[in-house]
Every structure is written in structure tokens, then in C-alpha cells.
Amino acid sequence: MSTAVETDFGLLVTYDGDHYAAISVPGSYINATCGLCGNYNKNPEDDVLRSDGKLATSVLDLGESWRVYHPEWKCSPGCLDNCSLCDMAMESLYFGPEYCGFINKTGGPLWECGAIVDPTAFVHSCVYDLCSIRDNGTGGLCQAIQAYALVCQALGILIGDWRGQTGCALACPENSHFEECMSCSESCDTLSMGPVCLDSCVEGCQCDKGFVLRGTQCILRSDCGCSFEGHQLATNQSFWMDIDCQYFCYCNGSDNSVRCENLPCKEDEYCLEESGLYYCQARTDASCIISGYSHYLTFDGFAFDFQSSCPLVLCTTIDRQRSEKSDIFPQFTVVAKNEDRDPSLALWVKQVEVEVFSYSIVIHRAYKHTVLPKQLFWNSDCTRRCRCFRRNLIQCDPRQCKSDEECALQNGVRGCFSMKSSYCIAAGGGVFRTFDGAFLRFPANCAFVLSTICQKLPDISFQLIINFDKWTYPNLTVISPVYFYINEEQILISDRNTIKLIEDMK
């Protein structure tokens, strides 16, 4: 089993805790990534770009430019030429169909994939690994064949039962069994929606009938708690189901059902939405007031007077998490503009501008009961694109999303967003497949930037760093660990079952 980290904007990172890591990014990241996974511009010929944007002169030059320096990570550049520890006879054996040649064996279970994914780099990496560990067993061979098989399946290519023909059977945890082509799975989080299915199948451990996945274990359905409109609830967890908090609900653990009754909030409480559910909270709202001739009253009750004709920030958010929740506050800024005249005279507020969810909304004294959005915006079904101009006028032009886009609401903004995703894969021994399909081989035991953001995107930033460690034998590398940075969070994926949130790495 692999560990996966998935975000709500379409980034998917998987790591098997040993020798295989993969990144899937949505189509909105086209021409916005860099690293060993490439720039994702649909052209594999220009994927060997260094961190300074110049073409690398060699794979060694490419790898060194994306090397990650850290005082606790030991690193050596590895070798590129004459790295094999085998003699010619042993290499010939490993290139044969009983070993690494099984990957491109004519008529074999992986043969048809060769028309789409060139197996050459994988075969050579396999031979390199077996020579490094000097082992005629199946451990290193199974990993090498699996790396190629996973790439094929990620691209939707059907493959045969290669594990049964190579003695590479995969052990599964209790209450589950192995399937070579598994496209659907069901977990406690998806009971209300039914099985979750992927466009392509992957090999893995499928829960037995009557069991569903929780974490890495298959448990009885009855042990899952309750599902409510896409939310997974613990037994006895309570909430309100409506925006007015009129109906109180709780998870009944005996039959995994949600039961509700008419029970509104108390008079000194208000209804608060949190992650799609509603809760009654004590009234602790605060107000900041600007009145009269520039009289100010802060949220905490401090009063002062300040005469200025300059635009002033009344309130903006800081990058701080809620103490009781892991969600981040929505960002906004409110700016007030007073009249343009001598500040020795009385000044009134002329306009207030609110910036939120990538919109700038102006409330002007000259246009009572009117707000003026500055940006272009879509209508509800993305069939028209509109703009606000002059007073009380909106002009719309017929538009529609492209065939690979969908009309959706992202970060509070309605628009056409790409539905496509692309994969970057790293395997033990230093084999890489970029987002655009180029294959690289760089067997150094160093840490590298696999992918990061090179073009500014609103509110989103991520970086994936993988560390190649030497195994017991010379010149063989395995992936351990994987560091995943998203916005301000740092996540360590150290093995197939462990994800650790790192507070501070400085």
C-alpha cells in the first residue's frame, strides 16, 4: 500500500515508503512547474531545465541544479559512466527475460505498454540495481518491474499478471486480498457516495466483502460511524444540518445513521458554518466603526480620531490559523477613502473598497445601494462573461468553457477550470518520468526538488522534495524520505504508513 496526500485543488502525491513516488497535477498547472519533473508544457524535449532556467549540459548537471541542501542530509553526486558492479556475463544474465528483460519481453504481460512507454530506461535501471545488490533473488527485481508497471497503469494501459510470473506476490493486510487491476475502492469516508473509482486501474489490496478501508486497515462497515452529505462523523458526533441551525443532528453508532430533531440555537448563540456543517456558537462577534468626522472605534473598544484624505486600511487578515481548527481564515482587506480636501476641515468617508476571493468591490457614496465589481466575472453556468460599467449597467458576452474545462467555483470565484491531470514519477535507482513524458536516470544519493511552483498562482504554493539514500550495497539508491511543503505546512512522509506534520525545520 502507498501513502497519498491529496489537496482540494487537484494535487496528488503518493509514496510507497520505499522506492516509488508519484505526483499528479491538474491541467491548470501547465507551464507553471519546474524541478526534475519538468515544466509540464506538453513538450518532453525541453524538460532538462536547470533551476536557473537554462538547459542542462548533462543529467549530472540537471540533478546538481535541483539538489536540496540540508545540514542533516548526507549527499554524494553518484556516478553516470561505468557504474556497474557486474561483469559482462552477469550483466548479460540480468538483461535476459528471466530477470530485467522480463519488462520488455515479447508477448509478456507488459509488452503492449512498450508502444506507449519506452521500457529502455527501466530495464537498464533494473540491471544497475541487481548488479549493485548482487542478488539473484526477487526483491530488487520486483521493485524494478513494479516501477514500470505502475507507470503503465497510471497512463491507463492494461497489463497482465506479471507478479504471478515472477514470484513477486504482494502480501495484503488482514481482511483484504490482492487485485492486479483495481479501479474502485470504498472507505468509511465514502459510504454515502458508494465506491470511488479512478479513470485507470492500479494494483493493490482490496478489502474483502463487508469491509471498508480506514487508514491502511480494512474494518467492518458497522465500525465506520456515520456519513452525512459527504462528511464522515464519529459515533455520537453532533451538529446542526441547516443554515439557520433549526435541526439538531447526531450520529447514532448502533446503525450508522444520522438522526435529527427540531432544536434551534439558544437566544445568546448564533449559527456558524464550519466545513459544510453548522454549529451553535456563543455570540462573540466584534465590530469596528468609523463615523462622523473620522471617529474610529476598534474591535476591542479603543476610540480615537484621525483626519486624513489618504486611503486607509481599516482591516486586513494575517496569515494565522484558527486555534481550534486547522482551516485557514479566508483572506480579505477593507480600505476606506475620505474626501479629497484640506485635512484641517471635517472629512467624511467617500468610499469603501472590499477585496475578497480575488474580487475588488467598491461601495461609493455617489452610488447609493450600488456595488461596483472591478473584474470580469462569469454567470452561474459559465455561458456568459460579464463586466460592470458606468452606473447600474452590466455587459455580458456569450462564452463557454473548453472541452477539457468545467464550470466550477474555486476559491470563491466562478469560472472555467481545467479537468486534466498529469503525472510525474520517481523510482528507486534514480529513474524519473516528467509530467510531459520524458524519462531521466540520475542515480545519486542526494535530495532533489521533484516539483515546485515557478509561476505565481493565487493562494497556492507547494514543493515536493525526495531524498535518495544509499542502500547496503554501493551505487544503489532508494527513496527515503519524502518532504511535502504546501503553503506554510511541512509534511514528512517517512514510510508507507506514516505522515508527520513538521512545525519548524529551521
Buried (B, 14 or more C-beta within 10 A) or exposed (E): BBBEBEEEBBBBBBBBBBBBBBBBBBBBBBEBBBBBBBBBBEEBEEBBBBBEEEEBEEBBEBBBBBBBEEEEBEBEBBEBEEEBBBEEEBBEBBBEEEBBBBBBBEEBBBBBBBEEBEBEBBBBBBBBBBBBBEEEEBEBBBBBBBBBBBBBBBBEBEBBEBBEEBEBEBEBEEBBEBBBBBBEBBBBBBBEEEEEEEEEBBBBBBBEEEBBBBEEBBBEEEEBBBBBEEBBBEBEBEBBBEEEBBBBBBBBBEEBEBEBEEEBBEEEBBBBEEEEBBBBBEEEEEEBEBEEEBEBBBEEEEEEEEEEBEEBEBEEEEEEEEEEEEEBEEBEBBBBBBBEEEBEEEBEBBBBBBBBBBBBBBBBEEEEEEEBBEEEBBBEEBEBBBBBEEEEEEEBEEBEBEEEBEBEEBBEBBBBBBBEBBBBBBBBBBBBBBBBBBBBBBBBBBBBBBBBBBEEEEEBEBBBBBBBBBBEBEBBBBBBBBBBBBEEBBBBBBBEEEBEEEEEEE
